[in-house]
């Protein structure tokens, strides 16, 4: 398997300059409304500037001339400043400029006095996200992990992810110690209510397949909500062959030191059969699986102190 730290960039970053002005008064945000009432769905890409698949999917949908038959459909290219710096010779460098856009989604950060490029953009986009009934956030991963949906902790997030039937893995989790993700923000994460957000990790950052998964995820959502008809100039949905499996995260392992090391080159979604198996070392402390058939979820390839190294979960469905 190719080392993900040196994986080839198979994807070509699309030119999103034509979408800069949009039609909402916010750069790189385009919103389309139908006469018939329905939900407001936000398709969100480029939370991280080096995750190309979401931008490719939104660009494809916009070039198709896609329009909703009911409700409102909004396309958001999020961290465009970081994306503008993407360099295929150094593709990790454009993840963000000042700080991770996907760890800022709490009043502490959004309403605080601190400033950064990502915070300014988050504050500008905040009203768009707050107006969404449904949010699909498109991401990708460092490792060659199978595509998966992160549905948060709400029942409605879980139901939406399972209702799409794709990707095969659905992970119910509470996020990161380092800060709240967009799908954990405000009404999206409240136990009661109807506002729903899911995050699809479409595969390895720069694989061709990741863009295919991103586009298909968008189309499946919109077709399932009966907001669009199958585009004549769009891809046909591939048959679903793998049954979905739901994993509930039981704990997140946060690295205590820069010396955190895994015992093997895990890529994610490995099922470790025996409880007590050592999967890593953190400054001399053994990191062990707490139960049989423990699933390793998105192990970090570059582990930093204070950040999530891996999440552990049980298969429940």
C-alpha positions in Angstrom: 0.0 0.0 0.0 1.2 3.5 -0.8 2.4 5.5 2.2 -0.4 8.0 2.6 2.1 10.7 3.6 3.5 10.4 0.1 0.4 9.4 -1.8 0.1 10.7 -5.4 -2.3 13.5 -6.1 -4.7 12.0 -8.6 -7.3 14.8 -8.4 -7.1 18.2 -10.1 -8.3 21.1 -8.0 -11.2 22.8 -9.8 -11.2 26.5 -10.5 -13.8 27.9 -8.1 -13.2 31.5 -9.1 -16.5 31.6 -11.1 -18.4 30.9 -7.8 -16.7 33.6 -5.7 -19.4 36.2 -6.1 -22.2 33.7 -5.6 -25.7 35.3 -5.0 -25.9 35.6 -1.2 -23.5 38.5 -0.4 -21.0 36.0 1.0 -18.1 35.0 -1.1 -18.2 31.4 -2.6 -21.8 30.8 -1.4 -24.5 30.1 -3.9 -28.1 29.5 -2.9 -30.9 28.2 -5.2 -34.6 28.2 -4.2 -37.6 26.4 -5.6 -41.2 27.6 -5.6 -42.4 24.5 -3.7 -41.6 24.6 0.0 -39.1 22.2 1.4 -35.9 21.9 3.6 -32.9 24.1 3.3 -30.0 21.8 2.5 -26.4 23.0 2.6 -23.7 21.1 0.7 -20.4 22.1 2.3 -16.9 21.6 0.9 -13.3 22.7 1.6 -13.5 22.9 5.4 -9.9 21.9 4.9 -8.1 23.5 2.0 -6.3 20.3 0.9 -9.5 18.1 0.7 -10.3 18.4 -3.0 -13.1 15.9 -3.4 -15.9 18.2 -2.0 -14.9 21.1 -4.2 -14.9 18.7 -7.3 -18.4 17.5 -6.4 -19.9 20.9 -5.9 -18.3 22.2 -9.0 -19.8 19.3 -10.9 -23.2 19.9 -9.5 -23.1 23.6 -10.4 -21.9 22.9 -13.9 -24.8 20.4 -14.4 -27.1 23.3 -13.8 -28.7 21.5 -10.9 -31.7 23.2 -9.4 -34.0 22.1 -6.5 -37.6 21.2 -7.3 -38.5 22.1 -3.7 -36.9 23.8 -0.8 -33.6 25.6 -0.9 -30.2 24.3 -1.9 -27.0 26.1 -0.9 -23.4 25.4 -2.1 -20.6 26.5 0.3 -16.9 26.5 -0.5 -15.6 27.1 3.1 -11.9 27.6 3.7 -11.2 29.2 0.3 -8.1 31.1 1.6 -6.4 27.8 2.4 -7.6 26.2 -0.8 -6.0 29.0 -2.8 -2.6 27.9 -1.5 -2.9 24.2 -2.5 0.3 22.9 -4.0 0.4 19.3 -5.2 4.1 19.2 -4.4 3.3 20.0 -0.7 -0.4 19.0 -0.4 -0.7 18.9 3.4 0.4 22.5 3.8 -3.0 23.9 2.7 -5.2 22.1 5.3 -5.5 25.5 7.0 -3.7 28.8 7.3 -3.9 29.8 11.0 -6.0 27.1 12.6 -8.3 24.2 11.9 -11.6 25.5 10.6 -13.3 22.4 12.0 -12.4 23.0 15.6 -14.0 26.4 16.0 -17.7 25.7 16.3 -18.5 26.9 19.8 -19.6 30.3 21.2 -16.3 30.4 23.0 -14.5 30.8 19.7 -17.1 32.4 17.5 -18.1 35.1 20.0 -14.7 35.6 21.5 -12.2 38.3 20.7 -9.6 36.1 19.2 -8.9 36.6 15.5 -7.6 34.3 12.7 -8.2 33.8 9.0 -10.3 30.7 9.7 -12.3 32.5 12.5 -13.2 35.3 10.2 -14.5 32.9 7.6 -16.4 30.9 10.2 -18.1 34.0 11.5 -19.0 35.0 7.9 -20.5 31.6 7.2 -22.2 31.1 10.5 -25.6 32.5 9.4 -25.6 30.1 6.4 -25.1 27.1 8.6 -27.5 28.3 11.2 -30.3 28.5 8.6 -29.7 24.9 7.3 -32.2 22.2 8.0 -29.7 19.6 6.7 -26.0 19.9 6.3 -23.8 17.5 4.3 -20.1 18.3 5.1 -17.7 16.7 2.6 -14.2 15.6 3.8 -11.4 13.2 3.0 -8.7 11.4 5.0 -5.0 11.0 5.1 -5.0 7.1 5.1 -6.6 4.8 2.5 -9.5 4.2 4.9 -12.8 3.0 3.5 -15.4 5.9 3.1 -17.5 6.5 6.2 -20.2 8.8 7.5 -19.8 10.6 10.9 -23.3 11.2 12.2 -22.6 12.7 15.6 -24.6 11.6 18.6 -28.2 12.5 17.6 -30.7 9.9 16.6 -31.7 12.0 13.6 -28.1 12.2 12.4 -27.9 8.4 12.6 -31.2 7.9 10.8 -30.1 10.2 8.0 -26.8 8.5 7.5 -28.4 5.0 7.5 -31.2 6.2 5.3 -28.8 7.2 2.6 -27.4 3.6 2.6 -24.0 4.8 1.6 -21.1 4.7 2.5 -21.1 1.3 4.2 -19.6 2.5 7.5 -21.5 4.9 9.8 -19.8 6.2 12.9 -21.7 7.8 15.8 -19.2 9.9 17.8 -18.9 13.0 19.9 -16.1 14.8 18.1 -12.6 15.9 19.3 -11.1 17.2 22.5 -9.4 19.9 20.5 -12.6 21.7 19.6 -16.1 21.3 18.2 -16.7 20.4 14.5 -19.2 22.0 12.3 -21.6 19.0 12.6 -21.4 19.5 16.4 -22.5 23.1 16.3 -25.6 24.6 17.8 -28.9 23.0 16.8 -27.2 20.3 14.8 -26.1 18.6 18.1 -29.1 19.3 20.3 -30.8 16.0 21.4 -34.2 17.4 20.4 -35.1 19.2 17.2 -34.9 18.7 13.5 -31.7 20.4 12.3 -29.3 17.6 11.2 -25.7 17.5 10.1 -23.6 14.6 8.9 -20.0 14.5 7.7 -18.9 12.1 4.9 -15.2 11.1 4.8 -15.0 10.2 1.2 -11.7 8.3 1.2 -8.0 9.1 0.9 -7.5 12.9 0.2 -6.3 12.7 -3.4 -7.6 9.4 -4.8 -9.9 9.7 -7.8 -12.5 7.5 -6.0 -12.9 10.2 -3.2 -14.4 12.6 -5.7 -16.8 9.9 -6.9 -17.9 9.2 -3.4 -18.4 12.9 -2.7 -20.6 13.5 -5.8 -22.6 10.3 -5.2 -23.2 11.3 -1.5 -24.6 14.7 -2.6 -26.9 13.1 -5.3 -28.1 10.4 -3.0 -29.1 12.9 -0.3 -30.9 15.2 -2.7 -32.6 12.4 -4.6 -33.7 10.8 -1.3 -35.2 14.1 -0.1 -37.0 14.4 -3.5 -35.4 17.8 -4.0 -34.0 17.0 -7.5 -34.6 14.6 -10.3 -31.8 12.4 -11.5 -29.7 14.7 -13.7 -29.6 13.7 -17.3 -26.0 14.8 -17.6 -25.0 13.4 -14.2 -23.6 10.0 -13.1 -25.8 7.0 -12.5 -25.9 5.8 -8.9 -23.8 2.7 -8.4 -25.6 -0.3 -6.8 -25.1 -0.7 -3.1 -23.2 -3.9 -2.5 -21.9 -3.7 1.1 -24.4 -3.7 4.0 -24.0 -0.7 6.3 -22.4 -1.2 9.7 -23.0 1.2 12.6 -20.2 1.9 15.0 -20.6 3.7 18.3 -17.5 5.5 19.5 -16.8 4.7 23.2 -13.7 6.8 23.7 -11.2 9.0 21.9 -7.5 8.5 22.6 -5.9 11.9 22.9 -2.1 12.0 22.6 -0.4 13.2 25.8 3.0 13.5 24.1 4.8 14.0 20.8 6.2 10.5 21.3 2.9 8.7 20.6 3.4 5.8 18.3 1.1 3.1 16.9 2.3 -0.5 17.0 1.3 -1.1 13.3 0.5 1.1 10.3 -3.3 1.2 10.9 -5.4 2.9 8.3 -8.7 2.8 10.1 -11.8 0.5 10.5 -9.6 -2.4 11.6 -11.5 -4.7 13.9 -9.2 -5.8 16.8 -10.5 -9.1 18.0 -9.1 -9.4 21.6 -9.5 -6.9 24.4 -6.2 -5.8 25.9 -4.4 -5.7 22.6 -1.7 -3.0 22.6 -2.3 -0.7 19.6 0.1 2.1 20.6 2.5 3.7 23.0 2.3 7.2 24.5 5.5 8.2 26.3 5.9 4.7 27.7 2.1 4.2 28.4 0.5 1.3 26.6 -2.7 2.1 24.7 -4.9 -1.0 24.8 -8.2 -2.0 23.3 -10.8 -2.0 26.0 -13.1 -4.8 24.6 -13.2 -7.5 22.0 -13.9 -6.6 18.4 -12.8 -3.0 18.9 -12.9 -0.8 15.8 -10.1 1.7 15.2 -11.5 4.8 13.7 -9.4 7.3 11.7 -6.0 6.8 13.4 -3.9 10.0 12.9 -0.9 9.7 10.7 0.8 12.6 12.3 0.0 12.4 16.0 0.5 15.6 18.0 0.2 16.1 21.7 -3.3 17.3 22.7 -4.9 16.0 19.5 -7.0 12.9 18.9 -4.8 9.9 18.0 -7.6 7.4 17.3 -11.1 6.8 18.3 -12.3 3.4 19.5 -15.8 2.0 18.8 -18.1 -1.0 19.0 -20.1 -2.4 16.0 -23.8 -2.1 17.0 -25.6 -2.6 13.8 
